[in-house]
């Protein structure tokens, strides 16, 4: 019975996601759905990515949070159009929330839309919003057991940024195990070892993302 | 419409939680529901707490995970009875899952039951399971903005363990802000600054917990 309800919810979500997708296609817009645990560094990555790519692309951001606008404030401070979705307790963004938020953005004059999901390693991975790619962060303090414990998000993500790599000397983090287990779940996942605090490793991420946005723009 | 469904789910959950509560009362069992983001240190805290209290109390553990048994394996290695709940994708434990798990434990010969929830800073706080207290961990690498972004879990918790305090020298973590904002949400929350890796600060936590278990046992 419970599973039936969940299926209906997900089916209904997928229909709206497909409509969002058609709208993104019509505007040749590349959409990235960014997911991670709370505090893994999503907003820091968004800030770094905007700084690196804003001269090349027109960027917009949708910020998903339970409440408050502190992430959106950080993005707006960079002069980037941003729409805040407050889920009011909900633990993920769904396609309908994104559809509502799109009304606040000028899609026709945008190349890259970054959707920063609610901090949660579970449910966001279940709800597609019409994105081109899902991207996840795993931060080193979270531990190397996360792929085996939260497999879906690793399976669904095109790229994984292993963030806070600068903290490795101070942690008991088995990087080889984390990367091995992530690849075992998703052999196609592209991994970047980065620090959004120091900037380490981010150039490769920018290059990878640029290639995908350019391909989309053709 | 959506809110109506959620209300029904929560009402149904609360009824079962009350039944669990009656069972715990009948057995004079103290039950702690432990919650945090993924990788904040729940299982490490469970291990430390068992090591410190197992000569004084008879302890049991329920481990909640999406899949796998690696946390339960860690607890079982300490010689403590443990039941694993695999939610199969679900992002929190609910009262009915706990009721099912109780069949695997000898409640009549137990003083403390630790329920380790699924790693998630959002949904676990919404579902009571019949516990005496909710306890949360916030780990320093997650950042000081967590209280303002995930308020419910701070509001519902009797205690907050600020874990990974040993990493403070390597982080941009505004501890004063985090503690101020947590207290603003819940003036009664008791805060412990700890490191489950080094053991720092845990004695105060053990004393606090012992006092509550002893009071319960009367």
Interface residues (C-beta under 8 A of the other chain):
Chain A: X37 X38 X39 X40 X65 X66 X67 X68 X70 X89 X90 X91 X118 X119 X120 X121 X122 X123 X126 X139 X141 X142 X143 X145 X146 X148 X149 X150 X151 X152 X164 X166 X167 X170 X171 X172 X197
Chain B: X37 X38 X39 X40 X65 X66 X67 X68 X70 X89 X90 X91 X118 X119 X120 X121 X122 X123 X126 X139 X141 X142 X143 X145 X146 X148 X149 X150 X151 X152 X164 X166 X167 X170 X171 X172 X197
